[in-house]
């Protein structure tokens, strides 16, 4: 565990191992429990990660996606073909430099994103209803810090 300074100057211990395992478990279980309710064809974790990067950064290049995800260009390119074939991503050649291809989510991709995120929220709401009120308050209070942590982790390396 690592101690980090709290706003009042005291130290709060963060068990990063427990946090990491909990986040991975929550993510896996939320995806598993919510998928059946959407009617959306299951996407592998790798493909979904690529799609989310493109949705969050329209116009990004294949090389930039690979860099953000720490993957090989060729592997991302293969998975992108799946997304293009499924009608979830479009590729547009840069008019000024034909070597570059900009990636954009389609309307269908954004529709699916909305469906999935809603189903994920529903799965969390259902599970959260079984928590004590003080536990729900703790989660609500930690959301800004978790969003900032997600933003930091999403930065290119």
N, C-alpha and C positions, 0 to 999 in steps of 0.2 A: 504494500500500500504506500501511497505517496501522500504527503500532507501538502495542501495548497492553502494559500491565504484566503480567508473569508473577508467579506466586506467590512466586518467589524474588527479586523485585525487578528482574530483567532484563526487557528488552523483546523481545517476539516480534512479528515482522511478520506481518500478516494481509492477504492479497491478497483483498479483498472481491469484486472482479470475478471472479476465478477461483473463489472459493467460491460465488458466486451462480450462475455458469454451470454449475458442477459439480452443484450441488443441483438445478437445473432439468433438466439432462440426465439425472441419475440418476432423478429423479421420472418423467420422460417414458418413459425406457427400462424402468423397473421396471413401470410400468402397462402398457406395450405388451407386454412379454414375459410378463407373468403373466395377462393377461386370458383367453387361450385355454384355460387350464387350469381355470378356475372354472365355466364354463358360464353365467356371469352376463352379462346383456345389457349391452353397453357404455353407460356414462354419460358424458356430456360433462364436461369439466373443471369448467365452471361449475356444473352440477347436482351433481356430486360434492362440490364445495366447500360448497355449501349443505347437502347431506345431512350432511357431516361436522360442520359447525357445529351442526346440530340434534342429532346424536348426542352431541356433546360438551356440549351445553347444552339438555337437554330442558326444554320449557316456554318456550323463547325465543319472542319475537314476530317477525313478519315485519320490522318496522322495525329490530329489534335485529340480525337476520341481515344486512339490507342495510347497516347501519352497520358491523358487524364486517368485512364483505367490501368496503366502500367502493363499493357499487353503488346504483343507483337502486331505490327501493321497487318501482316498477312492473315492472322487469325481474326482480327476485327473485320477485315475486308470480306472474309468468307461469311461471317455472321451477318454482315450488312446485306449481302445478297439475299439472305433469308428474309430480312426485314423489308427489302425492296420488293421481293416476290410476293410477300404477304400484303403489300399495299400500305405499309406503315411508315415508310421513309421514301423520300424522293432524293435523287442525286441531280444536281445542277452544275454544269461546267461554268467556271468563272469566265465571264466575257472577256476580261482583260488578260487573263493567263489561263489558257486551256488545260494546263497541267493540274490545276486545282479543281476539286469537286466539293461543292457545298452540300451539306446534308440537312434536310428539313423534315420535320414530322408532317404527316398527312392529317387531314381532318379525321380520318378513321383512327389514327394513332391517338390523337387528342381526345376523341370520344372514349376510346378504351382506357386511356389514362384516367379520365374522370370516373369511369365505372369502377376501375380497380381501386383508386384512391378512396372512393366512397365505400366500397366493400371492405377495404382495410380499416377504415374508420369505424364501420359497423362492428367488425370483429373485435376491435379494441374497446368499443363502447360496451359491448356485451360482456367482455371479460372484466372491464373496469367496474361494472355494476356489482360485481362480487367482492370488490375491495371495500375497506372501511372508508368513511368520508375523509378522514385525515390522510389516508394513503392517496386518495384521488387528489386532494389538495397538494400533496407533495409532488405528484406527477405534474399537475398544472403549473406549480411554481418552478419546476425544473425545465419546462418546455423551452423558454428562451435560451437557456444555456445549452440544451441539447441541439437546438436549431443552429446556434453559433458553432458548436462542435462539429456538426454535420457540414457546415459551410467551410470550416477550416480543413476538414478531412477531404473535401471535394476539390480543394485547390490543386492545380497541377504540381507535380513534384519537380 
